Amino acid sequence: MVTSVTSLGRSGLYDWLLQRVSAVVLLAWFVCIGGTILGAPELTFVYWKSVFSGTAMRIFTLLALVSLFAHAWVGMWSVVTDYLTERMMGPRAVVLRLTVQVVCVIVLFSYVVWGVQILWGN
Amino acid sequence: MSDNRPVNLDIGTISFPLPAIASITHRISGVILFVGVGVLLWMLDASLASQASFDELMSTLQSPLAKLVIWGIVAALIYHSIAGIKHLIMDMGVGETLEGGQLGAKLTVGISTVLIILAGLWIW
């Protein structure tokens, strides 16, 4: 398969597992943040800042961003290899698909670096 | 790889059953979230930078357009999460029959709809 060379784990089984492990991490993070926002009596800057100043929360958030990198790589790969195909897009499909994939990876990498900057730079 | 074999499954002519609609919505919500995370990170950045930028973000989020965007991202997040949990349950071998798949899709759409409406009420 030509398309599998751009998958994250180079095999469907690895991608399948990465997708699920990262999904559980992301779900846990969003539930945690949702609970923090809904559970706060009043969401002030001081409280919000204190939530993200702890090392554990910063590790958890960076873990979520790295999980997002893997999760979205596998997810966007699944989408582009299904729809940006020669049958649906014509002979330029490979160039188009690779371009979209490169853009996706650059965006995801930027999210991770941006996240580090937000967590440790502010 | 050049593949000129005929394609017998023309999805353009098939009427989608509910599980298929639930599946394609999972994908669409995933692509929306790929972009939405950029908005969420921008908000996280503004909310943590300083008291002034926190206050500015809070007033920006009062506008109807901002609320609509946030609701859209939250809706995609809720649907994607519920459909994802359904996947994890099916991975354990639960609900893999035709009836199970249909029930799972109904539950996914039903639970998501309720949660998305509740999220909308909370935002407005």
gemmi code that builds the backbone of each chain (N, CA, C; Angstrom):
import gemmi

chains = {
    "A": [
        ("MET", (0.829, -1.209, 0.000), (0.000, 0.000, 0.000), (0.863, 1.258, 0.000)),
        ("VAL", (0.640, 2.118, -0.966), (1.403, 3.362, -1.056), (1.057, 4.292, 0.095)),
        ("THR", (-0.232, 4.327, 0.439), (-0.684, 5.313, 1.425), (-0.134, 5.045, 2.822)),
        ("SER", (0.175, 3.774, 3.148), (0.557, 3.469, 4.529), (1.916, 4.052, 4.910)),
        ("VAL", (2.705, 4.485, 3.921), (4.029, 5.025, 4.227), (3.928, 6.342, 5.008)),
        ("THR", (2.803, 7.040, 4.905), (2.651, 8.305, 5.631), (1.849, 8.151, 6.928)),
        ("SER", (1.464, 6.931, 7.274), (0.743, 6.754, 8.539), (1.729, 6.905, 9.703)),
        ("LEU", (1.215, 7.228, 10.873), (2.101, 7.545, 11.999), (2.881, 6.323, 12.485)),
        ("GLY", (2.193, 5.218, 12.703), (2.850, 4.038, 13.261), (3.341, 3.069, 12.216)),
        ("ARG", (3.169, 3.401, 10.929), (3.559, 2.558, 9.790), (2.803, 1.239, 9.756)),
        ("SER", (1.853, 1.054, 10.643), (1.016, -0.142, 10.564), (-0.340, 0.190, 11.147)),
        ("GLY", (-1.372, -0.426, 10.604), (-2.725, -0.151, 11.071), (-2.902, -0.475, 12.535)),
        ("LEU", (-2.205, -1.537, 13.001), (-2.357, -1.960, 14.398), (-1.778, -0.916, 15.357)),
        ("TYR", (-0.586, -0.392, 15.030), (0.007, 0.654, 15.877), (-0.876, 1.902, 15.878)),
        ("ASP", (-1.335, 2.286, 14.678), (-2.189, 3.477, 14.571), (-3.470, 3.300, 15.380)),
        ("TRP", (-4.015, 2.104, 15.294), (-5.258, 1.793, 16.036), (-5.031, 2.010, 17.529)),
        ("LEU", (-3.908, 1.476, 18.042), (-3.636, 1.592, 19.482), (-3.337, 3.042, 19.871)),
        ("LEU", (-2.500, 3.726, 19.071), (-2.165, 5.131, 19.340), (-3.433, 5.982, 19.389)),
        ("GLN", (-4.335, 5.716, 18.443), (-5.585, 6.463, 18.359), (-6.384, 6.319, 19.650)),
        ("ARG", (-6.425, 5.103, 20.197), (-7.238, 4.864, 21.383), (-6.587, 5.362, 22.669)),
        ("VAL", (-5.289, 5.124, 22.813), (-4.598, 5.603, 24.019), (-4.665, 7.138, 24.092)),
        ("SER", (-4.376, 7.777, 22.944), (-4.411, 9.250, 22.921), (-5.836, 9.755, 23.136)),
        ("ALA", (-6.836, 9.001, 22.655), (-8.233, 9.411, 22.844), (-8.594, 9.440, 24.329)),
        ("VAL", (-8.132, 8.424, 25.072), (-8.451, 8.347, 26.503), (-7.785, 9.513, 27.247)),
        ("VAL", (-6.521, 9.824, 26.888), (-5.824, 10.952, 27.515), (-6.577, 12.256, 27.239)),
        ("LEU", (-6.968, 12.464, 25.982), (-7.657, 13.708, 25.602), (-9.013, 13.823, 26.298)),
        ("LEU", (-9.735, 12.711, 26.365), (-11.039, 12.720, 27.039), (-10.863, 13.080, 28.516)),
        ("ALA", (-9.851, 12.464, 29.152), (-9.592, 12.749, 30.568), (-9.252, 14.229, 30.765)),
        ("TRP", (-8.452, 14.789, 29.862), (-8.050, 16.201, 29.994), (-9.258, 17.129, 29.841)),
        ("PHE", (-10.068, 16.870, 28.821), (-11.220, 17.747, 28.590), (-12.253, 17.626, 29.715)),
        ("VAL", (-12.444, 16.419, 30.260), (-13.365, 16.243, 31.398), (-12.820, 17.019, 32.600)),
        ("CYS", (-11.500, 16.928, 32.814), (-10.850, 17.638, 33.927), (-11.023, 19.154, 33.792)),
        ("ILE", (-10.781, 19.673, 32.590), (-10.906, 21.117, 32.365), (-12.373, 21.553, 32.449)),
        ("GLY", (-13.256, 20.733, 31.873), (-14.690, 21.033, 31.946), (-15.159, 21.098, 33.388)),
        ("GLY", (-14.706, 20.124, 34.199), (-15.060, 20.101, 35.620), (-14.512, 21.316, 36.350)),
        ("THR", (-13.294, 21.729, 35.983), (-12.674, 22.899, 36.622), (-13.482, 24.165, 36.328)),
        ("ILE", (-13.886, 24.318, 35.039), (-14.625, 25.525, 34.648), (-16.028, 25.529, 35.258)),
        ("LEU", (-16.710, 24.369, 35.171), (-18.084, 24.311, 35.691), (-18.106, 24.301, 37.218)),
        ("GLY", (-17.053, 23.734, 37.837), (-17.036, 23.581, 39.286), (-16.602, 24.830, 40.034)),
        ("ALA", (-15.931, 25.756, 39.332), (-15.454, 26.961, 40.022), (-16.640, 27.847, 40.384)),
        ("PRO", (-16.705, 28.313, 41.650), (-17.801, 29.201, 42.036), (-17.809, 30.468, 41.178)),
        ("GLU", (-16.624, 31.027, 40.972), (-16.491, 32.157, 40.048), (-15.137, 32.039, 39.361)),
        ("LEU", (-15.159, 32.069, 38.032), (-13.919, 31.850, 37.290), (-13.141, 33.167, 37.188)),
        ("THR", (-12.174, 33.325, 38.108), (-11.359, 34.541, 38.091), (-9.986, 34.223, 37.494)),
        ("PHE", (-9.280, 35.292, 37.130), (-7.943, 35.131, 36.564), (-7.013, 34.443, 37.563)),
        ("VAL", (-7.087, 34.870, 38.835), (-6.183, 34.331, 39.866), (-6.387, 32.824, 40.033)),
        ("TYR", (-7.675, 32.414, 40.058), (-7.974, 30.984, 40.205), (-7.506, 30.203, 38.979)),
        ("TRP", (-7.862, 30.713, 37.794), (-7.522, 30.048, 36.519), (-6.012, 29.910, 36.371)),
        ("LYS", (-5.303, 30.981, 36.720), (-3.833, 30.987, 36.640), (-3.248, 29.941, 37.596)),
        ("SER", (-3.849, 29.838, 38.786), (-3.333, 28.885, 39.779), (-3.526, 27.435, 39.298)),
        ("VAL", (-4.619, 27.195, 38.571), (-4.875, 25.842, 38.042), (-3.725, 25.402, 37.138)),
        ("PHE", (-3.248, 26.347, 36.288), (-2.218, 25.999, 35.308), (-0.791, 26.275, 35.791)),
        ("SER", (-0.628, 26.653, 37.056), (0.730, 26.899, 37.544), (1.329, 25.665, 38.213)),
        ("GLY", (0.480, 24.672, 38.531), (1.006, 23.444, 39.133), (1.733, 22.585, 38.107)),
        ("THR", (2.804, 21.920, 38.546), (3.580, 21.079, 37.612), (2.741, 19.928, 37.069)),
        ("ALA", (1.914, 19.306, 37.926), (1.108, 18.158, 37.493), (0.177, 18.563, 36.349)),
        ("MET", (-0.481, 19.734, 36.493), (-1.411, 20.181, 35.454), (-0.667, 20.515, 34.162)),
        ("ARG", (0.536, 21.063, 34.298), (1.327, 21.369, 33.094), (1.753, 20.095, 32.384)),
        ("ILE", (2.144, 19.088, 33.147), (2.522, 17.802, 32.534), (1.302, 17.201, 31.836)),
        ("PHE", (0.154, 17.233, 32.538), (-1.089, 16.679, 31.989), (-1.463, 17.391, 30.679)),
        ("THR", (-1.328, 18.718, 30.671), (-1.696, 19.493, 29.486), (-0.738, 19.216, 28.325)),
        ("LEU", (0.559, 19.113, 28.623), (1.519, 18.803, 27.562), (1.287, 17.389, 27.028)),
        ("LEU", (0.949, 16.472, 27.937), (0.625, 15.105, 27.530), (-0.582, 15.109, 26.592)),
        ("ALA", (-1.577, 15.940, 26.926), (-2.772, 16.043, 26.080), (-2.397, 16.579, 24.695)),
        ("LEU", (-1.484, 17.546, 24.639), (-1.079, 18.119, 23.355), (-0.292, 17.112, 22.510)),
        ("VAL", (0.569, 16.334, 23.164), (1.315, 15.302, 22.440), (0.340, 14.224, 21.952)),
        ("SER", (-0.651, 13.906, 22.800), (-1.687, 12.945, 22.397), (-2.478, 13.472, 21.216)),
        ("LEU", (-2.756, 14.787, 21.239), (-3.474, 15.409, 20.126), (-2.675, 15.262, 18.830)),
        ("PHE", (-1.353, 15.448, 18.949), (-0.472, 15.308, 17.786), (-0.656, 13.920, 17.150)),
        ("ALA", (-0.588, 12.885, 17.982), (-0.729, 11.520, 17.467), (-2.157, 11.267, 16.973)),
        ("HIS", (-3.133, 11.678, 17.789), (-4.545, 11.409, 17.494), (-4.973, 12.069, 16.179)),
        ("ALA", (-4.599, 13.326, 16.010), (-5.009, 14.057, 14.814), (-4.201, 13.609, 13.590)),
        ("TRP", (-2.954, 13.204, 13.799), (-2.181, 12.663, 12.678), (-2.905, 11.437, 12.113)),
        ("VAL", (-3.239, 10.487, 13.002), (-3.916, 9.265, 12.562), (-5.283, 9.610, 11.966)),
        ("GLY", (-6.002, 10.519, 12.604), (-7.344, 10.881, 12.149), (-7.336, 11.571, 10.801)),
        ("MET", (-6.460, 12.565, 10.640), (-6.405, 13.294, 9.370), (-5.859, 12.386, 8.262)),
        ("TRP", (-4.953, 11.480, 8.634), (-4.446, 10.505, 7.666), (-5.599, 9.649, 7.140)),
        ("SER", (-6.453, 9.188, 8.063), (-7.594, 8.357, 7.656), (-8.499, 9.108, 6.697)),
        ("VAL", (-8.723, 10.389, 7.000), (-9.624, 11.190, 6.172), (-9.013, 11.448, 4.789)),
        ("VAL", (-7.763, 11.894, 4.748), (-7.192, 12.248, 3.428), (-6.933, 11.022, 2.557)),
        ("THR", (-6.576, 9.886, 3.179), (-6.347, 8.694, 2.343), (-7.668, 8.086, 1.865)),
        ("ASP", (-8.788, 8.506, 2.466), (-10.096, 8.044, 1.977), (-10.655, 8.952, 0.880)),
        ("TYR", (-10.446, 10.261, 1.014), (-11.114, 11.195, 0.097), (-10.175, 11.830, -0.925)),
        ("LEU", (-8.929, 12.084, -0.558), (-8.006, 12.684, -1.536), (-7.300, 11.553, -2.281)),
        ("THR", (-8.096, 10.807, -3.043), (-7.576, 9.655, -3.775), (-7.652, 9.935, -5.270)),
        ("GLU", (-6.950, 9.105, -6.050), (-6.961, 9.289, -7.503), (-8.361, 9.120, -8.068)),
        ("ARG", (-9.143, 8.231, -7.450), (-10.505, 8.010, -7.942), (-11.369, 9.255, -7.747)),
        ("MET", (-11.148, 9.953, -6.634), (-12.006, 11.106, -6.344), (-11.409, 12.424, -6.804)),
        ("MET", (-10.070, 12.491, -6.905), (-9.425, 13.777, -7.190), (-8.643, 13.792, -8.500)),
        ("GLY", (-8.513, 12.639, -9.155), (-7.767, 12.600, -10.400), (-6.282, 12.379, -10.177)),
        ("PRO", (-5.479, 12.517, -11.248), (-4.058, 12.157, -11.174), (-3.224, 13.020, -10.219)),
        ("ARG", (-3.713, 14.202, -9.875), (-2.948, 15.051, -8.962), (-3.192, 14.716, -7.488)),
        ("ALA", (-3.955, 13.656, -7.232), (-4.360, 13.333, -5.859), (-3.172, 13.127, -4.927)),
        ("VAL", (-2.117, 12.456, -5.419), (-0.980, 12.145, -4.540), (-0.293, 13.424, -4.074)),
        ("VAL", (-0.067, 14.343, -5.019), (0.573, 15.627, -4.672), (-0.304, 16.401, -3.692)),
        ("LEU", (-1.616, 16.438, -3.989), (-2.548, 17.154, -3.137), (-2.578, 16.548, -1.726)),
        ("ARG", (-2.644, 15.207, -1.683), (-2.741, 14.527, -0.390), (-1.481, 14.756, 0.443)),
        ("LEU", (-0.319, 14.620, -0.195), (0.931, 14.817, 0.549), (1.049, 16.255, 1.050)),
        ("THR", (0.608, 17.204, 0.221), (0.651, 18.612, 0.640), (-0.228, 18.829, 1.873)),
        ("VAL", (-1.459, 18.301, 1.812), (-2.368, 18.449, 2.956), (-1.788, 17.789, 4.197)),
        ("GLN", (-1.174, 16.610, 4.011), (-0.593, 15.906, 5.160), (0.552, 16.698, 5.781)),
        ("VAL", (1.389, 17.286, 4.941), (2.509, 18.089, 5.466), (1.971, 19.297, 6.234)),
        ("VAL", (0.951, 19.948, 5.672), (0.345, 21.099, 6.354), (-0.222, 20.666, 7.714)),
        ("CYS", (-0.911, 19.520, 7.742), (-1.479, 19.004, 8.991), (-0.391, 18.799, 10.048)),
        ("VAL", (0.717, 18.182, 9.645), (1.786, 17.894, 10.604), (2.413, 19.195, 11.108)),
        ("ILE", (2.588, 20.172, 10.211), (3.156, 21.464, 10.631), (2.215, 22.145, 11.628)),
        ("VAL", (0.908, 22.108, 11.342), (-0.074, 22.713, 12.253), (-0.023, 22.024, 13.620)),
        ("LEU", (-0.001, 20.686, 13.623), (0.011, 19.937, 14.883), (1.290, 20.196, 15.673)),
        ("PHE", (2.414, 20.237, 14.965), (3.691, 20.526, 15.629), (3.648, 21.931, 16.246)),
        ("SER", (3.052, 22.874, 15.495), (2.933, 24.241, 16.005), (2.059, 24.294, 17.259)),
        ("TYR", (0.976, 23.498, 17.271), (0.114, 23.438, 18.459), (0.917, 23.019, 19.696)),
        ("VAL", (1.771, 22.003, 19.520), (2.555, 21.498, 20.657), (3.510, 22.586, 21.156)),
        ("VAL", (4.242, 23.218, 20.223), (5.214, 24.245, 20.618), (4.498, 25.453, 21.235)),
        ("TRP", (3.378, 25.840, 20.626), (2.568, 26.954, 21.158), (2.118, 26.624, 22.584)),
        ("GLY", (1.682, 25.395, 22.775), (1.235, 24.962, 24.101), (2.345, 25.069, 25.140)),
        ("VAL", (3.554, 24.652, 24.760), (4.701, 24.754, 25.669), (4.931, 26.221, 26.039)),
        ("GLN", (4.844, 27.072, 25.020), (5.045, 28.513, 25.238), (3.985, 29.077, 26.188)),
        ("ILE", (2.721, 28.650, 26.011), (1.635, 29.128, 26.881), (1.858, 28.654, 28.310)),
        ("LEU", (2.235, 27.377, 28.458), (2.343, 26.785, 29.789), (3.539, 27.308, 30.566)),
        ("TRP", (4.691, 27.450, 29.892), (5.907, 27.830, 30.606), (6.377, 29.245, 30.306)),
        ("GLY", (5.785, 29.883, 29.285), (6.258, 31.206, 28.893), (5.541, 32.354, 29.572)),
        ("ASN", (4.268, 32.106, 29.982), (3.486, 33.222, 30.540), (3.899, 33.556, 31.971)),
    ],
    "B": [
        ("MET", (0.488, 3.813, -7.205), (-0.246, 2.627, -7.646), (-1.443, 3.050, -8.483)),
        ("SER", (-1.445, 2.662, -9.755), (-2.554, 3.005, -10.624), (-3.578, 1.878, -10.577)),
        ("ASP", (-4.776, 2.232, -10.224), (-5.804, 1.223, -10.015), (-7.021, 1.564, -10.858)),
        ("ASN", (-7.224, 0.783, -11.920), (-8.339, 1.092, -12.815), (-9.494, 0.104, -12.692)),
        ("ARG", (-9.463, -0.657, -11.603), (-10.554, -1.618, -11.421), (-11.869, -0.864, -11.207)),
        ("PRO", (-12.979, -1.435, -11.670), (-14.252, -0.743, -11.461), (-14.637, -0.728, -9.976)),
        ("VAL", (-15.328, 0.319, -9.581), (-15.782, 0.429, -8.198), (-17.271, 0.101, -8.158)),
        ("ASN", (-17.596, -0.937, -7.416), (-18.992, -1.354, -7.364), (-19.776, -0.613, -6.290)),
        ("LEU", (-19.053, -0.134, -5.284), (-19.745, 0.524, -4.178), (-19.761, 2.029, -4.444)),
        ("ASP", (-20.817, 2.491, -5.094), (-20.926, 3.924, -5.367), (-21.727, 4.573, -4.241)),
        ("ILE", (-21.004, 5.197, -3.294), (-21.702, 5.692, -2.097), (-22.643, 6.855, -2.413)),
        ("GLY", (-22.459, 7.441, -3.613), (-23.356, 8.527, -3.995), (-24.784, 8.071, -4.241)),
        ("THR", (-24.957, 6.776, -4.482), (-26.305, 6.273, -4.796), (-26.921, 5.506, -3.629)),
        ("ILE", (-26.178, 5.446, -2.505), (-26.676, 4.666, -1.364), (-27.319, 5.613, -0.355)),
        ("SER", (-28.496, 5.237, 0.155), (-29.065, 6.061, 1.217), (-28.441, 5.621, 2.543)),
        ("PHE", (-27.877, 6.587, 3.264), (-27.100, 6.263, 4.458), (-27.991, 5.854, 5.632)),
        ("PRO", (-27.725, 4.684, 6.232), (-28.416, 4.355, 7.486), (-27.823, 5.186, 8.637)),
        ("LEU", (-28.524, 5.234, 9.761), (-28.088, 6.069, 10.886), (-26.637, 5.807, 11.329)),
        ("PRO", (-26.207, 4.519, 11.459), (-24.805, 4.315, 11.869), (-23.798, 4.945, 10.908)),
        ("ALA", (-24.130, 4.991, 9.603), (-23.224, 5.614, 8.630), (-23.182, 7.127, 8.819)),
        ("ILE", (-24.359, 7.710, 9.122), (-24.417, 9.162, 9.365), (-23.648, 9.495, 10.640)),
        ("ALA", (-23.822, 8.628, 11.675), (-23.093, 8.831, 12.935), (-21.593, 8.754, 12.698)),
        ("SER", (-21.169, 7.873, 11.791), (-19.747, 7.681, 11.510), (-19.149, 8.875, 10.769)),
        ("ILE", (-19.856, 9.349, 9.729), (-19.316, 10.477, 8.956), (-19.327, 11.750, 9.801)),
        ("THR", (-20.314, 11.873, 10.704), (-20.344, 13.036, 11.602), (-19.154, 13.007, 12.568)),
        ("HIS", (-18.758, 11.791, 12.980), (-17.578, 11.647, 13.838), (-16.348, 12.206, 13.118)),
        ("ARG", (-16.235, 11.888, 11.831), (-15.107, 12.388, 11.039), (-15.161, 13.909, 10.878)),
        ("ILE", (-16.360, 14.393, 10.519), (-16.498, 15.843, 10.299), (-16.179, 16.601, 11.592)),
        ("SER", (-16.692, 16.091, 12.729), (-16.420, 16.768, 14.001), (-14.926, 16.730, 14.324)),
        ("GLY", (-14.245, 15.657, 13.911), (-12.803, 15.567, 14.121), (-12.047, 16.625, 13.333)),
        ("VAL", (-12.446, 16.823, 12.084), (-11.788, 17.842, 11.248), (-12.074, 19.246, 11.805)),
        ("ILE", (-13.311, 19.458, 12.290), (-13.647, 20.755, 12.910), (-12.752, 20.989, 14.128)),
        ("LEU", (-12.550, 19.939, 14.927), (-11.725, 20.076, 16.133), (-10.264, 20.341, 15.797)),
        ("PHE", (-9.787, 19.778, 14.680), (-8.408, 20.015, 14.241), (-8.168, 21.529, 14.120)),
        ("VAL", (-9.152, 22.239, 13.585), (-9.063, 23.699, 13.479), (-9.427, 24.350, 14.823)),
        ("GLY", (-10.453, 23.797, 15.479), (-10.954, 24.368, 16.738), (-9.896, 24.425, 17.836)),
        ("VAL", (-8.994, 23.461, 17.843), (-7.933, 23.458, 18.855), (-7.103, 24.748, 18.764)),
        ("GLY", (-6.938, 25.262, 17.547), (-6.230, 26.533, 17.380), (-6.926, 27.656, 18.130)),
        ("VAL", (-8.270, 27.681, 18.049), (-9.045, 28.697, 18.763), (-8.924, 28.483, 20.274)),
        ("LEU", (-8.997, 27.211, 20.708), (-8.901, 26.910, 22.141), (-7.532, 27.317, 22.692)),
        ("LEU", (-6.460, 27.074, 21.911), (-5.123, 27.455, 22.370), (-4.989, 28.975, 22.441)),
        ("TRP", (-5.586, 29.659, 21.466), (-5.563, 31.121, 21.486), (-6.256, 31.634, 22.768)),
        ("MET", (-7.390, 30.994, 23.109), (-8.102, 31.386, 24.329), (-7.282, 31.075, 25.584)),
        ("LEU", (-6.633, 29.903, 25.592), (-5.812, 29.535, 26.754), (-4.671, 30.535, 26.919)),
        ("ASP", (-4.065, 30.910, 25.793), (-2.977, 31.887, 25.814), (-3.461, 33.214, 26.406)),
        ("ALA", (-4.587, 33.712, 25.870), (-5.105, 35.006, 26.338), (-5.541, 34.942, 27.800)),
        ("SER", (-6.088, 33.785, 28.213), (-6.604, 33.689, 29.584), (-5.495, 33.603, 30.620)),
        ("LEU", (-4.305, 33.161, 30.209), (-3.216, 32.983, 31.178), (-2.144, 34.079, 31.111)),
        ("ALA", (-2.162, 34.888, 30.043), (-1.082, 35.861, 29.855), (-1.065, 36.925, 30.960)),
        ("SER", (-2.204, 37.559, 31.222), (-2.246, 38.590, 32.258), (-3.695, 38.857, 32.637)),
        ("GLN", (-3.887, 39.569, 33.736), (-5.242, 39.946, 34.164), (-5.942, 40.747, 33.063)),
        ("ALA", (-5.184, 41.639, 32.420), (-5.772, 42.493, 31.376), (-6.246, 41.663, 30.184)),
        ("SER", (-5.396, 40.718, 29.733), (-5.797, 39.912, 28.576), (-6.919, 38.943, 28.943)),
        ("PHE", (-6.945, 38.498, 30.213), (-8.044, 37.650, 30.704), (-9.365, 38.412, 30.611)),
        ("ASP", (-9.354, 39.654, 31.117), (-10.574, 40.489, 31.083), (-11.008, 40.778, 29.648)),
        ("GLU", (-10.017, 41.036, 28.791), (-10.317, 41.325, 27.396), (-10.964, 40.115, 26.722)),
        ("LEU", (-10.427, 38.914, 27.014), (-10.989, 37.682, 26.450), (-12.431, 37.497, 26.920)),
        ("MET", (-12.659, 37.732, 28.225), (-14.008, 37.554, 28.777), (-15.021, 38.486, 28.103)),
        ("SER", (-14.587, 39.697, 27.795), (-15.525, 40.621, 27.129), (-15.697, 40.252, 25.654)),
        ("THR", (-14.609, 39.755, 25.017), (-14.730, 39.294, 23.621), (-15.737, 38.154, 23.524)),
        ("LEU", (-15.703, 37.253, 24.533), (-16.572, 36.079, 24.502), (-18.040, 36.415, 24.751)),
        ("GLN", (-18.339, 37.674, 25.083), (-19.736, 38.068, 25.283), (-20.461, 38.296, 23.958)),
        ("SER", (-19.715, 38.499, 22.877), (-20.369, 38.778, 21.601), (-21.069, 37.528, 21.067)),
        ("PRO", (-22.227, 37.701, 20.410), (-22.987, 36.549, 19.898), (-22.180, 35.676, 18.936)),
        ("LEU", (-21.341, 36.316, 18.093), (-20.541, 35.546, 17.138), (-19.547, 34.646, 17.870)),
        ("ALA", (-18.884, 35.208, 18.891), (-17.917, 34.427, 19.669), (-18.615, 33.258, 20.356)),
        ("LYS", (-19.816, 33.526, 20.910), (-20.564, 32.451, 21.579), (-20.941, 31.346, 20.609)),
        ("LEU", (-21.291, 31.745, 19.381), (-21.656, 30.764, 18.355), (-20.448, 29.886, 17.998)),
        ("VAL", (-19.275, 30.527, 17.859), (-18.055, 29.782, 17.529), (-17.719, 28.804, 18.653)),
        ("ILE", (-17.786, 29.290, 19.914), (-17.476, 28.430, 21.060), (-18.463, 27.262, 21.139)),
        ("TRP", (-19.736, 27.583, 20.920), (-20.751, 26.512, 20.954), (-20.464, 25.476, 19.869)),
        ("GLY", (-20.072, 25.941, 18.691), (-19.745, 25.030, 17.598), (-18.590, 24.106, 17.957)),
        ("ILE", (-17.538, 24.671, 18.565), (-16.381, 23.860, 18.940), (-16.758, 22.877, 20.048)),
        ("VAL", (-17.517, 23.375, 21.047), (-17.945, 22.514, 22.153), (-18.859, 21.398, 21.631)),
        ("ALA", (-19.732, 21.732, 20.680), (-20.627, 20.728, 20.099), (-19.818, 19.640, 19.393)),
        ("ALA", (-18.809, 20.063, 18.610), (-17.952, 19.092, 17.916), (-17.217, 18.218, 18.927)),
        ("LEU", (-16.762, 18.847, 20.012), (-16.033, 18.120, 21.060), (-16.937, 17.093, 21.737)),
        ("ILE", (-18.170, 17.505, 22.053), (-19.121, 16.594, 22.710), (-19.438, 15.416, 21.786)),
        ("TYR", (-19.791, 15.727, 20.535), (-20.153, 14.632, 19.623), (-18.981, 13.679, 19.406)),
        ("HIS", (-17.795, 14.264, 19.163), (-16.605, 13.453, 18.896), (-16.281, 12.568, 20.104)),
        ("SER", (-16.479, 13.097, 21.322), (-16.195, 12.331, 22.543), (-17.182, 11.175, 22.712)),
        ("ILE", (-18.481, 11.473, 22.537), (-19.501, 10.429, 22.724), (-19.329, 9.333, 21.672)),
        ("ALA", (-19.115, 9.738, 20.407), (-18.913, 8.747, 19.345), (-17.628, 7.955, 19.589)),
        ("GLY", (-16.612, 8.625, 20.163), (-15.353, 7.946, 20.484), (-15.527, 6.927, 21.591)),
        ("ILE", (-16.331, 7.289, 22.609), (-16.603, 6.350, 23.706), (-17.344, 5.125, 23.159)),
        ("LYS", (-18.262, 5.378, 22.210), (-18.970, 4.259, 21.576), (-17.976, 3.319, 20.885)),
        ("HIS", (-16.965, 3.912, 20.224), (-15.935, 3.103, 19.568), (-15.194, 2.235, 20.580)),
        ("LEU", (-14.822, 2.846, 21.723), (-14.074, 2.112, 22.745), (-14.906, 0.963, 23.300)),
        ("ILE", (-16.219, 1.218, 23.491), (-17.103, 0.159, 23.991), (-17.202, -0.969, 22.957)),
        ("MET", (-17.317, -0.590, 21.673), (-17.398, -1.614, 20.618), (-16.085, -2.379, 20.478)),
        ("ASP", (-14.947, -1.703, 20.771), (-13.653, -2.380, 20.740), (-13.597, -3.513, 21.761)),
        ("MET", (-14.393, -3.360, 22.849), (-14.424, -4.409, 23.871), (-15.369, -5.543, 23.469)),
        ("GLY", (-15.943, -5.420, 22.289), (-16.792, -6.501, 21.784), (-18.268, -6.332, 22.117)),
        ("VAL", (-18.627, -5.161, 22.651), (-20.022, -4.915, 23.017), (-20.743, -4.213, 21.861)),
        ("GLY", (-21.909, -4.709, 21.502), (-22.744, -4.044, 20.496), (-22.227, -4.142, 19.081)),
        ("GLU", (-21.639, -5.280, 18.723), (-21.083, -5.421, 17.379), (-22.063, -6.020, 16.371)),
        ("THR", (-23.250, -6.399, 16.834), (-24.248, -6.938, 15.910), (-24.915, -5.788, 15.154)),
        ("LEU", (-25.746, -6.122, 14.170), (-26.459, -5.093, 13.415), (-27.353, -4.281, 14.351)),
        ("GLU", (-28.083, -4.987, 15.231), (-28.972, -4.290, 16.173), (-28.141, -3.430, 17.124)),
        ("GLY", (-27.014, -3.994, 17.592), (-26.139, -3.271, 18.509), (-25.593, -2.000, 17.874)),
        ("GLY", (-25.207, -2.103, 16.610), (-24.675, -0.941, 15.895), (-25.718, 0.149, 15.745)),
        ("GLN", (-26.961, -0.273, 15.452), (-28.036, 0.712, 15.301), (-28.370, 1.375, 16.626)),
        ("LEU", (-28.401, 0.559, 17.704), (-28.687, 1.114, 19.035), (-27.571, 2.068, 19.454)),
        ("GLY", (-26.314, 1.662, 19.181), (-25.174, 2.503, 19.530), (-25.231, 3.851, 18.835)),
        ("ALA", (-25.604, 3.828, 17.552), (-25.701, 5.081, 16.794), (-26.825, 5.960, 17.349)),
        ("LYS", (-27.960, 5.326, 17.699), (-29.083, 6.087, 18.273), (-28.685, 6.729, 19.594)),
        ("LEU", (-28.006, 5.943, 20.450), (-27.569, 6.465, 21.751), (-26.576, 7.609, 21.558)),
        ("THR", (-25.635, 7.426, 20.606), (-24.626, 8.462, 20.346), (-25.297, 9.773, 19.947)),
        ("VAL", (-26.216, 9.689, 18.983), (-26.894, 10.898, 18.509), (-27.762, 11.496, 19.619)),
        ("GLY", (-28.491, 10.639, 20.352), (-29.392, 11.113, 21.410), (-28.651, 11.801, 22.553)),
        ("ILE", (-27.631, 11.108, 23.089), (-26.876, 11.656, 24.231), (-26.167, 12.947, 23.814)),
        ("SER", (-25.558, 12.940, 22.606), (-24.856, 14.138, 22.133), (-25.808, 15.318, 22.004)),
        ("THR", (-26.993, 15.064, 21.417), (-27.948, 16.151, 21.220), (-28.313, 16.803, 22.550)),
        ("VAL", (-28.603, 15.966, 23.561), (-28.963, 16.499, 24.882), (-27.807, 17.337, 25.449)),
        ("LEU", (-26.585, 16.782, 25.402), (-25.428, 17.489, 25.969), (-25.125, 18.785, 25.206)),
        ("ILE", (-25.312, 18.758, 23.862), (-25.029, 19.953, 23.060), (-26.042, 21.054, 23.380)),
        ("ILE", (-27.309, 20.664, 23.595), (-28.329, 21.659, 23.974), (-27.997, 22.242, 25.348)),
        ("LEU", (-27.620, 21.366, 26.297), (-27.252, 21.840, 27.639), (-26.065, 22.799, 27.568)),
        ("ALA", (-25.074, 22.457, 26.717), (-23.900, 23.330, 26.564), (-24.315, 24.686, 25.998)),
        ("GLY", (-25.258, 24.664, 25.043), (-25.754, 25.912, 24.469), (-26.444, 26.768, 25.511)),
        ("LEU", (-27.247, 26.132, 26.373), (-27.939, 26.866, 27.443), (-26.924, 27.477, 28.409)),
        ("TRP", (-25.832, 26.722, 28.661), (-24.817, 27.217, 29.598), (-24.064, 28.403, 28.996)),
        ("ILE", (-23.806, 28.330, 27.677), (-23.052, 29.410, 27.023), (-23.885, 30.689, 26.955)),
        ("TRP", (-25.214, 30.561, 26.711), (-26.047, 31.769, 26.597), (-26.734, 32.151, 27.908)),
    ],
}
model = gemmi.Model(1)
for chain_id, residues in chains.items():
    chain = gemmi.Chain(chain_id)
    for i, (resn, *xyz) in enumerate(residues, 1):
        res = gemmi.Residue()
        res.name, res.seqid = resn, gemmi.SeqId(i, " ")
        for name, pos in zip(("N", "CA", "C"), xyz):
            atom = gemmi.Atom()
            atom.name, atom.element = name, gemmi.Element(name[0])
            atom.pos, atom.b_iso = gemmi.Position(*pos), 0.0
            res.add_atom(atom)
        chain.add_residue(res)
    model.add_chain(chain)
structure = gemmi.Structure()
structure.add_model(model)
structure.setup_entities()
